[in-house]
Amino acid sequence: MRASESQEPNPQLDHLGYCPDCEYLGDHPHPTVTSPTQARVGAAVIATVVFLTAIAPLATDMYVPAFPAVAAELLATATQVQLTLTTFFVGMALGQLVGGPVSDQRGRRRPLLLAVAAMTAASVVCALSPSIGVLAVARLVQGFAGGWAMVIGRAVIIDLARGAQLVRILNVIAAVGGIAPIVGPLLGAVILQLSGWRVSFWTVAVLGVAMIVAVLVAVPETLAERDRRGGGMGEFAGAARELLRNRRYVGYVVVAGSAMGAVFVYVATSAFVLQSMNGLSPIGYSIDFAVNAAGMTVAALLAARLAGRVATRKIILVGQVAALAAGIAMLVGAIWFDAPLVLAMVCFFVLMTAQGLIGPNGGALAAAEVPDHPGTGSALLGFVQWVAAGAIAPLAGLGGEQTAVPMALLMTATIAVSMIGLLVLARPSRSTR
């Protein structure tokens, strides 16, 4: 018997339109409780949140092609330049951890504007950096403010959307946001060809100004004063402990966090596997990268269409099975056949396409489990995702440029952990099956 048939509706969960066990997102397509202050989830709000979500891949991917130029101009080593990417990831993780509870306490709109302004200022400092040390610190601040803005953007959507609508919007955001990894490297390469690496950061600063205008125009305050929580970080710690005792929330965080780790295994190593090991040209690699990002975008749009029609857990599982098969095939190919080009390209495509089914849906189910703490829940999710990204990326390159075995092992392991999150930690309770 399904939960919606065996239990009374929970008003707190009806805020998001979920059944008590949060398994089927279409069980309450029309929520029974509606706040009179709740704003409509308009296209302008969604577009602004997409903008906020895209800033991280843009700030990273536009900059990566310029690593040699940065090292030459600032008299830095390759390792020191790589550190500026690490500090950005660290900032992203910490910014999401802090931004969520602050927005639960202070509301969404003002902290969001503050975060975008700080990110814009940090981008200007990056563009003017006289040394690699200043650049690393500025990237830390840029990542912190960007993570802060991203987590509040997600909280705004969680404030406004319900049930299948929430999953649909999160998948659309992921799908449209998937364009950024396609545009970022190409835009960065064009900027580098026509000018210098500093222009990439000036571009991010200009986008930051546009983002401030978009927030002012399109994003209302979505958290009424009566719904805000005092206590700052102290209450956040208590709320975090409460959330971490929720087995299913933890499970869905593991689902989404491990999927993020798999994405960055690909990001960190695909160039070495396809170019260094198999001789694919830079143009060929850029095309392949774009095709894989497009596959993820199409899958996320498909998941958005299926929201409310197909159980979201089933959609996630389909993606996990496909990604696990790609990881195992890649591992076999890496061990016995030196990761041939066609196999690597097919496995990367399947892995990245599957992420469009896994990541956004895992995040939506995690949000559904903690309707009383949307900011804190989103903060913990974002923190785990970016910690996974920052930790996995360097591990994937431990084998150097001539073997794909460590990368294939990590591909397989991250997806296996994601499946454990879904099937073990986030399994439905017996009383709701």
C-alpha positions, 0 to 999 in steps of 0.5 A, spaced: 500 500 500 502 506 498 503 511 503 498 516 501 493 511 502 495 509 509 497 515 512 494 522 513 497 528 510 502 531 513 501 539 513 508 540 513 510 536 507 504 538 503 508 545 503 512 541 498 506 537 495 510 530 497 507 524 500 510 522 507 515 517 505 517 522 499 517 516 494 512 518 489 512 526 487 506 525 483 502 523 489 500 530 491 500 534 484 495 539 487 497 541 494 492 542 500 496 548 503 498 554 500 501 560 503 497 567 501 504 570 501 507 565 496 509 568 490 508 565 483 514 561 480 515 565 474 519 564 468 523 570 470 525 567 477 527 561 474 531 564 469 535 568 474 536 562 478 539 558 472 543 565 471 546 564 479 547 556 478 551 557 471 556 562 474 560 557 477 562 553 471 563 559 467 568 562 472 571 555 472 571 553 465 572 560 462 579 560 466 582 553 465 584 554 458 588 560 460 592 556 466 599 556 462 598 564 460 597 565 468 603 561 470 607 565 465 605 572 467 605 571 474 611 567 475 607 561 478 608 554 477 603 549 474 601 547 481 600 554 484 595 555 478 592 549 480 591 551 487 587 557 485 582 552 482 582 548 489 581 555 493 575 556 488 572 549 490 573 550 497 570 557 497 564 554 493 563 549 499 563 553 505 559 559 501 553 554 501 554 551 508 554 558 511 549 561 506 543 557 507 542 558 514 543 565 514 538 566 509 533 562 513 535 567 518 535 573 514 530 572 508 532 570 501 533 577 497 538 581 501 543 576 503 542 574 495 544 581 493 550 581 498 553 575 495 552 577 488 555 583 489 561 580 493 562 575 487 562 581 483 567 585 487 572 578 488 572 577 480 574 585 479 580 583 484 582 577 480 582 581 474 587 586 477 591 580 481 598 582 481 601 575 484 598 568 484 597 569 492 592 575 491 589 571 485 588 564 490 585 569 495 580 572 490 578 566 487 576 563 494 572 569 496 569 569 489 567 561 490 565 563 497 560 568 494 558 564 488 556 558 493 552 563 497 548 565 491 547 558 489 544 555 495 540 561 496 537 561 489 535 553 490 532 555 497 528 560 493 525 555 488 524 550 494 520 556 497 515 557 491 515 550 488 511 544 490 511 536 489 512 534 481 513 542 480 519 542 484 522 536 481 520 539 474 523 546 475 530 543 478 531 539 472 529 545 467 534 549 471 539 543 471 538 542 463 539 549 461 545 550 466 548 544 462 549 549 457 554 553 461 559 547 461 559 547 453 559 555 452 565 556 458 571 553 455 569 555 448 568 563 450 574 562 454 578 560 448 576 565 444 577 571 450 584 568 450 585 568 443 583 575 442 586 578 449 588 576 455 586 571 461 584 577 465 578 579 461 575 572 463 575 575 470 572 582 467 567 578 463 565 574 470 564 581 473 560 584 468 555 578 468 555 579 476 553 586 475 547 583 470 546 578 476 544 584 481 540 587 476 536 580 475 535 579 482 533 586 483 527 585 478 525 578 478 526 575 485 521 577 490 522 575 498 520 568 498 521 567 506 516 571 510 518 574 517 514 569 521 517 563 517 524 565 519 529 562 524 533 566 529 539 563 532 544 564 526 550 558 526 548 555 532 541 554 530 544 551 524 548 546 527 542 544 531 538 543 525 544 540 521 544 535 526 537 534 526 537 533 518 543 528 519 539 524 523 534 523 517 536 517 514 533 518 507 535 525 507 542 523 508 541 517 503 539 522 497 544 527 499 549 521 498 545 520 491 546 527 489 553 528 492 556 522 489 553 523 482 557 530 482 563 526 484 562 522 478 562 528 474 568 531 476 572 525 475 570 526 468 572 533 468 578 532 471 581 526 466 577 526 460 582 531 456 588 526 458 584 520 456 582 522 450 587 527 447 594 524 451 592 517 450 588 517 444 590 523 440 584 526 439 585 533 437 583 539 441 577 541 437 575 534 437 575 534 444 571 540 445 566 537 440 566 531 444 565 535 451 559 539 448 556 533 446 556 530 453 554 536 456 548 536 451 546 529 453 546 531 460 541 537 458 537 532 454 536 527 460 535 533 465 529 535 460 526 528 459 526 527 467 522 534 468 517 531 463 516 525 467 516 528 473 509 526 476 508 521 471 514 516 473 516 515 480 522 519 481 526 514 485 525 509 478 528 515 474 534 516 478 535 508 478 535 508 471 541 513 471 545 509 476 544 503 472 546 506 466 552 510 469 555 504 473 555 500 466 559 505 463 564 505 469 565 498 469 566 498 461 571 503 462 574 499 467 575 493 463 577 497 457 582 501 461 585 495 464 586 490 458 585 495 452 588 501 454 582 505 454 581 505 446 578 512 443 571 509 441 570 506 448 572 512 452 567 516 448 561 512 449 562 511 456 563 518 457 557 520 454 553 515 457 556 517 464 554 524 463 547 523 460 545 519 466 547 525 471 541 529 468 537 523 471 541 522 477 543 529 480 537 534 480 532 528 482 536 526 488 537 534 490 529 534 489 528 528 494 533 531 499 529 537 499 522 534 500 525 530 506 526 536 510 521 542 508 522 545 515 529 547 514 530 548 506 536 553 507 540 548 511 538 542 507 540 546 501 546 548 504 548 541 506 547 538 500 551 543 496 557 543 501 557 535 500 557 536 492 562 541 492 567 537 497 566 531 493 568 535 487 574 538 490 576 531 493 575 527 487 578 531 481 585 530 484 584 523 486 582 521 478 589 524 476 593 520 480 595 515 475 598 520 470 597 521 463 598 514 461 593 510 464 585 511 465 585 505 471 584 510 477 579 514 473 575 508 471 575 506 478 573 512 481 567 512 476 565 506 478 566 507 485 562 514 485 556 511 482 556 505 486 556 509 492 550 513 489 546 507 488 547 505 496 545 512 498 538 510 494 537 503 495 540 502 502 540 509 506 534 512 502 530 506 502 522 507 503 520 505 510 516 498 511 510 502 514 510 506 507 511 500 502 
